[in-house]
Amino acid sequence: MPGKWYSTACNHSVNYFGWLVGDLERFKKKSEASVSQEFMDSLNFCGFDVEPYESQILAISGAVISFIMLIVMDLIFFRFMVVSSTTIIFMVMTTLLIPSALLLYLSEYPKIHARFLKIHSLGDIPEILSYVVMSMKLVSNMERAISFAAANSNRPLARDLRKLIWDMHVRVYTDIDDALIAFANQWGKNSEYFKRALYLVKSSTNEPDEAQRVMTLNKSFLNFNTISF
């Protein structure tokens, strides 16, 4: 899994190349102070068990290692081959650009991977939403509906619902309303219609009669499918 690979690489980079940043504790504090909230949200969303400073050390060590390898390859090439000025310029540019690109990619990888997961999870929404609506029609309880969807779907999006439930249990959120708002806002960045559908499902709990409640639930699912597909 990408998450396991990334977490392992971060841990190894700290163990073997932590000396590249000098005072590790000082670097850790500086990293925590400078990292963006988007980066932290991406780490949590992807399930990467790493801290920001570990991710930065991985990026730095990856760039340094690639630079050294390219230098060695350049020296070998110069030693055994006759090269033109154009080839030299190309090799110098390659030696500088590849480590720079790797540094940028590794430092931004959590955000890149989070965007990838969200885009590929958009297709999971109809199934998740159908489970939520199905449960809400039987029992008007939002927390039970979220748990039902998380337990009965094997889609990647269900993993986020299970994490949402866990966060409620460990008091990251005070109640289901706060948890649902956070979840809807997170996914609303990728699907505004899913966000609206979740709010409609939640609003169904406030309907005065059973018929109106069912109509609101049907509207949440039908509107999402009509607009999205």
Backbone as JSON, one array per atom type, in Angstrom:
{
  "sequence": "MPGKWYSTACNHSVNYFGWLVGDLERFKKKSEASVSQEFMDSLNFCGFDVEPYESQILAISGAVISFIMLIVMDLIFFRFMVVSSTTIIFMVMTTLLIPSALLLYLSEYPKIHARFLKIHSLGDIPEILSYVVMSMKLVSNMERAISFAAANSNRPLARDLRKLIWDMHVRVYTDIDDALIAFANQWGKNSEYFKRALYLVKSSTNEPDEAQRVMTLNKSFLNFNTISF",
  "N": [[0.84, -1.2, 0.0], [0.45, 2.31, -0.72], [0.45, 4.04, 1.49], [1.73, 2.57, 3.52], [4.24, 2.2, 2.37], [5.14, 4.86, 2.17], [5.12, 5.74, 4.84], [7.0, 3.97, 5.96], [9.29, 4.69, 4.5], [9.65, 7.31, 5.39], [10.21, 6.9, 8.12], [12.61, 5.44, 7.96], [14.23, 7.33, 6.73], [14.52, 9.24, 8.71], [15.9, 7.75, 10.63], [18.32, 7.09, 9.33], [19.2, 9.32, 7.94], [18.76, 11.56, 9.39], [20.69, 13.22, 10.38], [21.24, 15.04, 8.45], [19.79, 17.36, 8.81], [20.78, 18.55, 11.01], [20.35, 19.69, 14.27], [17.95, 17.71, 15.48], [15.67, 17.95, 17.13], [15.24, 20.69, 17.14], [14.76, 21.12, 14.44], [12.43, 19.65, 14.18], [10.57, 21.15, 15.72], [10.57, 23.52, 14.27], [9.56, 22.59, 11.86], [6.97, 21.76, 12.57], [5.87, 24.21, 13.18], [5.8, 25.5, 10.76], [4.38, 24.02, 8.92], [1.51, 23.58, 6.82], [-2.09, 23.68, 7.36], [-3.49, 22.29, 5.46], [-1.64, 20.38, 4.69], [-1.44, 18.84, 7.04], [-4.08, 17.92, 7.21], [-4.09, 16.35, 4.93], [-2.25, 14.33, 5.59], [-3.68, 13.05, 7.63], [-5.98, 12.29, 6.25], [-4.99, 10.49, 4.35], [-4.07, 8.56, 6.02], [-1.44, 8.36, 6.81], [1.04, 7.47, 8.99], [2.92, 9.45, 10.07], [5.01, 12.23, 11.04], [5.19, 15.78, 10.36], [7.92, 16.66, 10.2], [9.27, 14.32, 9.64], [8.4, 13.74, 7.08], [9.56, 15.88, 5.71], [12.27, 15.4, 6.09], [12.51, 13.04, 4.65], [12.08, 14.06, 2.06], [14.29, 15.78, 1.79], [16.49, 14.02, 2.15], [16.02, 12.26, 0.03], [16.39, 13.97, -2.17], [19.09, 14.66, -1.82], [20.4, 12.17, -2.01], [19.73, 11.4, -4.63], [21.01, 13.44, -6.02], [23.73, 12.95, -5.44], [24.02, 10.44, -6.64], [23.6, 11.1, -9.32], [25.74, 12.81, -9.77], [27.87, 11.01, -9.52], [27.3, 9.35, -11.7], [27.66, 11.21, -13.74], [30.43, 11.73, -13.53], [31.48, 9.24, -14.16], [30.59, 9.05, -16.75], [31.92, 11.22, -17.97], [34.47, 10.27, -17.67], [34.78, 8.08, -19.37], [33.73, 8.73, -21.81], [33.6, 10.88, -24.67], [32.38, 14.06, -24.68], [30.12, 16.55, -25.91], [29.68, 20.16, -25.79], [26.97, 20.71, -25.66], [25.94, 18.33, -24.63], [27.11, 18.37, -22.13], [25.84, 20.59, -20.96], [23.24, 19.62, -20.91], [23.54, 17.44, -19.13], [24.31, 18.77, -16.79], [22.02, 20.3, -16.28], [20.17, 18.24, -15.93], [21.22, 17.01, -13.66], [20.77, 18.95, -11.78], [18.02, 19.48, -11.94], [16.53, 17.08, -11.54], [16.97, 16.22, -8.76], [15.81, 18.49, -7.57], [13.16, 18.37, -8.48], [12.42, 15.94, -7.32], [12.66, 16.57, -4.64], [10.58, 18.45, -4.37], [8.39, 16.85, -5.09], [8.36, 14.74, -3.14], [8.05, 16.24, -0.81], [5.54, 17.26, -1.17], [3.99, 15.04, -1.44], [2.0, 13.83, 0.37], [-0.21, 15.61, 0.03], [-0.61, 15.39, -2.73], [-1.26, 12.67, -2.96], [-3.55, 12.57, -1.38], [-5.33, 14.14, -2.88], [-5.51, 12.49, -5.11], [-6.73, 10.19, -4.0], [-9.19, 11.25, -3.21], [-10.35, 12.05, -5.62], [-10.59, 9.57, -6.93], [-12.32, 8.37, -5.22], [-14.74, 9.49, -5.6], [-16.51, 8.06, -7.15], [-17.48, 6.29, -5.31], [-19.43, 7.48, -3.88], [-22.31, 7.32, -4.55], [-22.99, 4.68, -3.65], [-22.34, 4.75, -0.9], [-23.99, 6.84, -0.07], [-26.48, 5.74, -0.61], [-26.63, 3.66, 1.28], [-26.63, 5.17, 3.63], [-29.03, 6.65, 3.37], [-30.84, 4.52, 3.23], [-30.63, 3.4, 5.8], [-31.45, 5.59, 7.32], [-34.11, 5.8, 6.61], [-35.21, 3.66, 7.91], [-34.52, 3.98, 10.64], [-34.41, 7.04, 12.19], [-31.64, 8.14, 12.74], [-28.65, 9.64, 12.71], [-25.99, 8.94, 13.4], [-26.16, 6.18, 13.61], [-26.8, 5.6, 10.96], [-24.47, 6.39, 9.59], [-22.67, 4.56, 10.68], [-23.81, 2.2, 9.74], [-23.46, 2.45, 6.96], [-20.67, 2.5, 6.84], [-20.06, -0.04, 7.77], [-21.18, -1.78, 5.91], [-20.21, -1.25, 3.4], [-17.49, -1.81, 1.19], [-15.99, 0.02, -0.05], [-13.38, 2.47, -0.73], [-14.12, 4.97, 0.33], [-15.64, 4.29, 2.51], [-13.78, 3.77, 4.43], [-13.1, 6.28, 5.34], [-15.44, 6.97, 6.62], [-15.41, 5.13, 8.71], [-13.21, 6.06, 10.07], [-14.24, 8.51, 10.82], [-16.19, 7.73, 12.63], [-14.54, 6.61, 14.58], [-13.13, 8.9, 15.37], [-15.18, 10.28, 16.61], [-15.6, 8.65, 18.8], [-13.23, 8.95, 20.23], [-13.45, 11.51, 20.96], [-12.73, 13.59, 19.22], [-14.57, 15.03, 17.88], [-17.41, 16.71, 19.19], [-20.03, 15.83, 18.89], [-22.3, 14.05, 16.66], [-23.2, 15.92, 14.87], [-21.15, 17.88, 14.62], [-19.15, 16.22, 13.62], [-20.26, 15.37, 11.19], [-20.52, 17.79, 9.82], [-17.82, 18.49, 9.53], [-16.96, 16.36, 7.94], [-18.59, 16.69, 5.67], [-17.76, 19.2, 4.78], [-15.12, 18.64, 4.17], [-15.33, 16.82, 2.02], [-16.85, 18.35, 0.4], [-15.2, 20.0, -1.01], [-14.5, 18.54, -3.17], [-16.84, 17.48, -4.16], [-19.52, 19.24, -4.37], [-22.17, 18.57, -4.51], [-22.42, 16.18, -3.13], [-21.92, 17.12, -0.59], [-24.19, 18.76, -0.22], [-26.13, 16.79, -0.34], [-25.6, 15.31, 1.99], [-26.23, 17.23, 3.92], [-28.95, 17.48, 3.42], [-29.82, 14.94, 4.16], [-29.22, 15.05, 6.88], [-30.93, 17.14, 7.62], [-33.35, 15.91, 7.42], [-33.96, 14.78, 9.83], [-35.22, 16.7, 11.24], [-37.7, 17.04, 10.2], [-41.26, 17.46, 10.39], [-43.12, 15.35, 10.07], [-43.48, 11.85, 9.15], [-43.81, 11.32, 6.39], [-42.82, 13.62, 5.12], [-40.22, 13.47, 5.96], [-39.25, 11.15, 4.66], [-39.51, 12.01, 2.04], [-37.6, 14.04, 1.95], [-35.28, 12.56, 2.34], [-35.32, 10.95, 0.04], [-35.04, 12.95, -1.84], [-32.45, 13.85, -1.33], [-30.83, 11.77, -2.28], [-31.76, 11.29, -4.93], [-31.44, 13.8, -6.17], [-28.66, 14.08, -6.07], [-27.8, 11.99, -7.77], [-29.05, 12.69, -10.16], [-27.88, 15.15, -10.83], [-25.14, 14.56, -10.78], [-24.72, 12.41, -12.47]],
  "CA": [[0.0, 0.0, 0.0], [1.24, 3.54, -0.75], [0.6, 4.59, 2.83], [2.75, 1.8, 4.24], [5.53, 2.52, 1.75], [5.53, 6.23, 2.5], [5.42, 5.8, 6.27], [8.26, 3.26, 6.18], [10.37, 5.51, 3.94], [9.85, 8.45, 6.3], [10.86, 6.42, 9.33], [14.0, 5.08, 7.63], [14.98, 8.55, 6.42], [14.88, 9.86, 10.0], [16.89, 6.9, 11.3], [19.6, 7.03, 8.64], [19.62, 10.59, 7.36], [18.34, 12.67, 10.25], [21.84, 14.11, 10.61], [21.31, 16.06, 7.4], [19.12, 18.6, 9.24], [21.44, 19.07, 12.2], [19.63, 19.46, 15.52], [16.68, 17.09, 15.1], [14.56, 18.52, 17.91], [15.01, 22.05, 16.66], [14.15, 20.99, 13.12], [11.07, 19.16, 14.4], [9.74, 22.28, 16.16], [10.47, 24.45, 13.14], [8.7, 21.96, 10.88], [5.6, 21.8, 13.08], [5.39, 25.6, 13.17], [5.69, 26.02, 9.39], [3.54, 23.17, 8.07], [0.16, 24.11, 6.6], [-3.2, 22.85, 7.82], [-3.81, 21.39, 4.35], [-0.7, 19.26, 4.75], [-1.84, 18.0, 8.17], [-5.32, 17.26, 6.82], [-3.75, 15.33, 3.94], [-1.66, 13.22, 6.33], [-4.76, 12.34, 8.33], [-6.89, 11.71, 5.26], [-4.33, 9.34, 3.73], [-3.74, 7.58, 7.03], [0.01, 8.24, 6.95], [1.45, 7.55, 10.38], [4.19, 10.19, 10.09], [4.95, 13.63, 11.46], [5.67, 16.66, 9.27], [9.38, 16.72, 10.09], [9.71, 13.08, 9.01], [8.14, 13.9, 5.65], [10.53, 16.82, 5.18], [13.57, 14.72, 6.06], [12.46, 12.13, 3.5], [12.25, 14.86, 0.85], [15.67, 16.27, 1.75], [17.42, 12.89, 1.94], [15.8, 11.77, -1.33], [17.04, 14.89, -3.1], [20.55, 14.56, -1.65], [20.84, 10.87, -2.55], [19.62, 11.44, -6.1], [22.05, 14.36, -6.51], [25.01, 12.24, -5.35], [24.01, 9.39, -7.66], [23.74, 11.74, -10.63], [27.13, 13.29, -9.85], [28.7, 9.83, -9.77], [27.05, 8.95, -13.08], [28.3, 12.22, -14.6], [31.88, 11.52, -13.48], [31.77, 8.02, -14.93], [30.34, 9.37, -18.16], [33.02, 12.06, -18.41], [35.72, 9.51, -17.63], [34.89, 7.1, -20.44], [33.11, 9.21, -23.04], [33.9, 12.23, -25.15], [31.07, 14.72, -24.71], [30.07, 17.89, -26.49], [29.21, 21.2, -24.87], [25.51, 20.55, -25.51], [25.73, 17.2, -23.72], [27.49, 18.82, -20.79], [24.76, 21.45, -20.46], [22.1, 18.73, -20.62], [23.84, 16.67, -17.92], [24.27, 19.68, -15.65], [20.61, 20.62, -16.04], [19.53, 17.04, -15.39], [21.74, 16.8, -12.32], [20.16, 19.95, -10.9], [16.55, 19.48, -11.98], [15.94, 15.86, -10.99], [16.87, 16.32, -7.3], [14.85, 19.55, -7.21], [11.82, 17.84, -8.72], [12.18, 14.91, -6.32], [12.45, 17.29, -3.37], [9.23, 19.02, -4.41], [7.39, 15.77, -5.13], [8.29, 14.06, -1.84], [7.55, 17.16, 0.21], [4.12, 17.48, -1.44], [3.35, 13.76, -1.72], [0.73, 13.63, 1.08], [-1.29, 16.39, -0.6], [-0.85, 14.79, -4.05], [-1.94, 11.39, -2.77], [-4.89, 12.86, -0.85], [-6.16, 14.56, -4.03], [-5.73, 11.29, -5.93], [-7.71, 9.34, -3.32], [-10.5, 11.91, -3.22], [-10.89, 11.99, -6.98], [-10.96, 8.19, -7.24], [-13.37, 7.95, -4.31], [-16.01, 10.12, -5.98], [-17.4, 7.01, -7.64], [-18.0, 5.53, -4.18], [-20.45, 8.27, -3.19], [-23.68, 6.8, -4.65], [-23.21, 3.5, -2.8], [-22.32, 5.2, 0.49], [-25.19, 7.64, 0.18], [-27.65, 4.85, -0.61], [-26.66, 2.99, 2.57], [-27.02, 6.15, 4.64], [-30.46, 6.93, 3.19], [-31.58, 3.3, 3.57], [-30.66, 3.3, 7.25], [-32.23, 6.71, 7.86], [-35.53, 5.52, 6.38], [-35.63, 2.7, 8.93], [-34.38, 4.64, 11.95], [-33.91, 8.4, 11.97], [-30.49, 8.34, 13.63], [-27.55, 9.9, 11.79], [-24.8, 8.18, 13.79], [-26.42, 4.79, 13.23], [-26.75, 5.52, 9.5], [-23.06, 6.45, 9.2], [-22.08, 3.28, 11.07], [-24.35, 1.2, 8.84], [-22.78, 2.59, 5.66], [-19.26, 2.13, 7.02], [-19.96, -1.48, 8.01], [-21.69, -2.58, 4.8], [-19.52, -0.92, 2.15], [-16.05, -2.08, 1.16], [-15.4, 1.07, -0.86], [-12.39, 3.28, 0.0], [-14.76, 6.05, 1.07], [-16.13, 3.74, 3.78], [-12.69, 3.89, 5.39], [-13.19, 7.61, 5.95], [-16.56, 6.93, 7.54], [-14.97, 4.42, 9.91], [-12.34, 6.99, 10.8], [-15.13, 9.51, 11.4], [-16.78, 7.11, 13.82], [-13.47, 6.5, 15.58], [-12.86, 10.25, 15.87], [-16.25, 10.62, 17.55], [-15.39, 7.86, 20.01], [-12.1, 9.5, 20.98], [-13.82, 12.9, 21.28], [-12.22, 14.61, 18.31], [-15.78, 15.83, 17.66], [-18.27, 16.67, 20.37], [-21.21, 15.04, 18.58], [-22.42, 13.64, 15.26], [-23.38, 17.12, 14.04], [-19.81, 18.43, 14.34], [-18.43, 15.25, 12.78], [-20.86, 15.39, 9.86], [-20.16, 19.07, 9.2], [-16.41, 18.39, 9.13], [-16.88, 15.4, 6.83], [-19.23, 17.3, 4.5], [-16.9, 20.28, 4.3], [-13.93, 18.03, 3.58], [-15.68, 16.25, 0.73], [-17.46, 19.39, -0.41], [-14.17, 20.57, -1.88], [-14.43, 17.7, -4.37], [-18.19, 17.26, -4.67], [-20.48, 20.11, -3.68], [-23.46, 17.89, -4.5], [-22.38, 15.23, -2.02], [-22.06, 17.94, 0.61], [-25.59, 19.15, -0.11], [-26.9, 15.58, -0.06], [-25.43, 15.0, 3.41], [-26.99, 18.2, 4.69], [-30.36, 17.13, 3.27], [-30.05, 13.76, 5.01], [-29.24, 15.51, 8.28], [-32.12, 17.97, 7.84], [-34.55, 15.05, 7.47], [-34.25, 14.48, 11.24], [-36.01, 17.81, 11.79], [-38.99, 17.12, 9.53], [-42.35, 17.28, 11.37], [-43.85, 14.09, 9.92], [-42.76, 10.76, 8.5], [-43.88, 11.45, 4.94], [-41.9, 14.68, 4.72], [-38.86, 12.97, 6.24], [-38.9, 10.24, 3.58], [-39.37, 12.82, 0.83], [-36.3, 14.73, 2.03], [-34.25, 11.54, 2.12], [-35.34, 10.61, -1.38], [-34.53, 14.11, -2.57], [-30.98, 13.91, -1.17], [-30.2, 10.76, -3.13], [-32.14, 11.48, -6.33], [-30.81, 15.02, -6.68], [-27.24, 13.82, -6.27], [-27.61, 11.15, -8.95], [-29.49, 13.41, -11.35], [-26.9, 16.2, -11.16], [-23.79, 14.01, -10.93], [-24.6, 11.4, -13.51]],
  "C": [[0.87, 1.24, 0.0], [1.49, 4.13, 0.61], [1.7, 3.91, 3.63], [4.13, 2.11, 3.69], [6.02, 3.89, 2.19], [5.91, 6.34, 3.97], [6.75, 5.13, 6.59], [9.45, 4.08, 5.68], [10.67, 6.71, 4.84], [10.6, 8.03, 7.55], [12.33, 6.09, 9.08], [14.84, 6.35, 7.36], [15.4, 9.27, 7.69], [15.99, 9.08, 10.68], [18.27, 7.01, 10.66], [20.11, 8.38, 8.13], [19.16, 11.81, 8.17], [19.45, 13.68, 10.49], [21.93, 15.21, 9.56], [20.7, 17.4, 7.84], [19.72, 19.17, 10.51], [20.69, 18.69, 13.47], [18.22, 18.98, 15.21], [15.5, 17.7, 15.84], [14.23, 19.94, 17.45], [14.32, 22.02, 15.29], [12.7, 20.54, 13.24], [10.13, 20.3, 14.79], [9.52, 23.28, 15.03], [9.51, 23.9, 12.09], [7.23, 22.03, 11.3], [5.01, 23.21, 13.01], [5.11, 26.09, 11.74], [4.73, 25.23, 8.51], [2.12, 23.73, 7.98], [-0.89, 23.14, 7.13], [-3.61, 21.86, 6.73], [-2.92, 20.17, 4.36], [-1.1, 18.29, 5.86], [-3.12, 17.24, 7.85], [-5.06, 16.13, 5.83], [-3.12, 14.1, 4.61], [-2.74, 12.37, 7.0], [-5.67, 11.63, 7.34], [-6.29, 10.45, 4.65], [-4.0, 8.24, 4.73], [-2.25, 7.35, 7.18], [0.4, 8.46, 8.41], [2.84, 8.19, 10.47], [3.94, 11.61, 10.59], [5.54, 14.49, 10.36], [7.18, 16.67, 9.1], [9.94, 15.46, 9.43], [9.52, 13.16, 7.49], [9.18, 14.82, 5.01], [11.92, 16.21, 5.1], [13.63, 13.72, 4.9], [12.71, 12.9, 2.21], [13.7, 15.32, 0.7], [16.64, 15.14, 1.45], [17.25, 12.32, 0.53], [16.48, 12.64, -2.36], [18.56, 14.77, -3.04], [21.08, 13.27, -2.27], [20.8, 10.88, -4.07], [20.69, 12.35, -6.7], [23.42, 13.67, -6.53], [25.1, 11.16, -6.44], [24.21, 9.97, -9.06], [25.16, 12.27, -10.84], [28.07, 12.13, -10.19], [28.54, 9.37, -11.22], [27.7, 9.92, -14.08], [29.81, 11.99, -14.68], [32.28, 10.29, -14.29], [31.63, 8.29, -16.43], [31.49, 10.21, -18.73], [34.33, 11.27, -18.52], [35.86, 8.63, -18.87], [34.32, 7.57, -21.78], [33.6, 10.61, -23.39], [32.56, 12.94, -25.36], [31.2, 16.11, -25.31], [29.58, 18.89, -25.45], [27.71, 21.1, -24.64], [25.19, 19.42, -24.53], [26.06, 17.59, -22.29], [26.39, 19.68, -20.17], [23.55, 20.61, -20.06], [22.33, 17.95, -19.33], [23.79, 17.54, -16.68], [22.82, 20.01, -15.28], [19.88, 19.43, -15.41], [19.94, 16.81, -13.95], [21.12, 17.77, -11.32], [18.64, 19.8, -10.82], [15.93, 18.25, -11.33], [15.88, 15.88, -9.46], [15.86, 17.38, -6.84], [13.42, 19.06, -7.37], [11.45, 16.78, -7.69], [11.91, 15.53, -4.96], [11.03, 17.83, -3.3], [8.17, 17.92, -4.33], [7.24, 15.09, -3.76], [7.73, 14.97, -0.75], [6.05, 17.41, 0.05], [3.33, 16.17, -1.6], [2.05, 13.53, -0.93], [-0.44, 14.38, 0.45], [-1.63, 15.82, -1.98], [-1.65, 13.51, -3.91], [-3.36, 11.59, -2.24], [-5.83, 13.29, -1.98], [-6.49, 13.36, -4.92], [-6.82, 10.41, -5.31], [-9.11, 9.94, -3.39], [-11.15, 11.82, -4.59], [-11.38, 10.58, -7.3], [-12.04, 7.65, -6.31], [-14.72, 8.56, -4.65], [-17.02, 9.1, -6.5], [-18.02, 6.17, -6.53], [-19.23, 6.21, -3.56], [-21.85, 7.7, -3.33], [-23.95, 5.61, -3.74], [-23.27, 3.91, -1.33], [-23.61, 5.94, 0.83], [-26.44, 6.77, 0.23], [-27.76, 4.1, 0.71], [-27.12, 3.94, 3.68], [-28.52, 6.42, 4.58], [-31.3, 5.72, 3.59], [-31.73, 3.17, 5.09], [-31.54, 4.38, 7.87], [-33.73, 6.49, 7.66], [-36.07, 4.55, 7.43], [-35.63, 3.33, 10.32], [-33.73, 6.0, 11.74], [-32.81, 8.73, 12.99], [-29.25, 8.45, 12.75], [-26.31, 9.06, 12.14], [-24.96, 6.71, 13.41], [-26.32, 4.62, 11.72], [-25.31, 5.54, 9.0], [-22.38, 5.12, 9.51], [-22.54, 2.16, 10.15], [-23.65, 1.25, 7.49], [-21.33, 2.14, 5.76], [-19.09, 0.62, 7.14], [-20.32, -2.31, 6.77], [-21.03, -2.27, 3.46], [-18.04, -1.26, 2.27], [-15.32, -1.08, 0.27], [-14.37, 1.86, -0.05], [-13.02, 4.4, 0.82], [-15.3, 5.57, 2.42], [-15.05, 3.82, 4.85], [-12.73, 5.24, 6.09], [-14.36, 7.69, 6.93], [-16.18, 6.21, 8.84], [-14.04, 5.29, 10.75], [-13.17, 8.07, 11.48], [-15.76, 8.98, 12.69], [-15.76, 7.01, 14.95], [-13.17, 7.87, 16.19], [-13.95, 10.7, 16.85], [-16.05, 9.89, 18.88], [-14.25, 8.42, 20.87], [-12.26, 11.01, 21.22], [-13.09, 13.95, 20.45], [-13.36, 15.58, 17.98], [-16.69, 15.67, 18.87], [-19.52, 15.81, 20.13], [-21.25, 14.75, 17.08], [-22.58, 14.86, 14.35], [-22.04, 17.73, 13.65], [-19.04, 17.52, 13.39], [-18.95, 15.3, 11.35], [-20.51, 16.67, 9.12], [-18.72, 19.03, 8.7], [-16.25, 17.48, 7.92], [-17.45, 16.01, 5.55], [-18.37, 18.41, 3.92], [-15.65, 19.73, 3.62], [-14.22, 17.51, 2.18], [-16.34, 17.26, -0.19], [-16.49, 20.07, -1.34], [-14.08, 19.8, -3.2], [-15.8, 17.45, -4.98], [-19.17, 18.09, -3.84], [-21.84, 19.43, -3.55], [-23.52, 16.84, -3.38], [-22.55, 15.97, -0.69], [-23.52, 18.33, 0.83], [-26.47, 17.95, 0.24], [-26.8, 15.21, 1.41], [-26.21, 15.95, 4.29], [-28.5, 17.93, 4.59], [-30.71, 15.92, 4.15], [-30.14, 14.18, 6.47], [-30.5, 16.33, 8.57], [-33.39, 17.13, 7.94], [-34.93, 14.72, 8.91], [-35.13, 15.55, 11.87], [-37.39, 17.95, 11.14], [-40.12, 16.77, 10.51], [-43.09, 15.96, 11.26], [-43.06, 13.1, 9.09], [-42.72, 10.9, 6.99], [-42.89, 12.49, 4.43], [-40.45, 14.24, 4.91], [-38.4, 12.06, 5.11], [-38.69, 11.0, 2.28], [-38.01, 13.54, 0.8], [-35.16, 13.76, 1.8], [-34.18, 11.14, 0.65], [-34.73, 11.73, -2.22], [-33.01, 14.16, -2.49], [-30.28, 12.96, -2.11], [-30.5, 11.01, -4.6], [-31.5, 12.72, -6.93], [-29.34, 14.81, -6.95], [-27.01, 13.03, -7.55], [-28.02, 11.86, -10.22], [-28.46, 14.42, -11.79], [-25.55, 15.6, -11.5], [-23.68, 13.11, -12.13], [-25.6, 11.62, -14.65]]
}
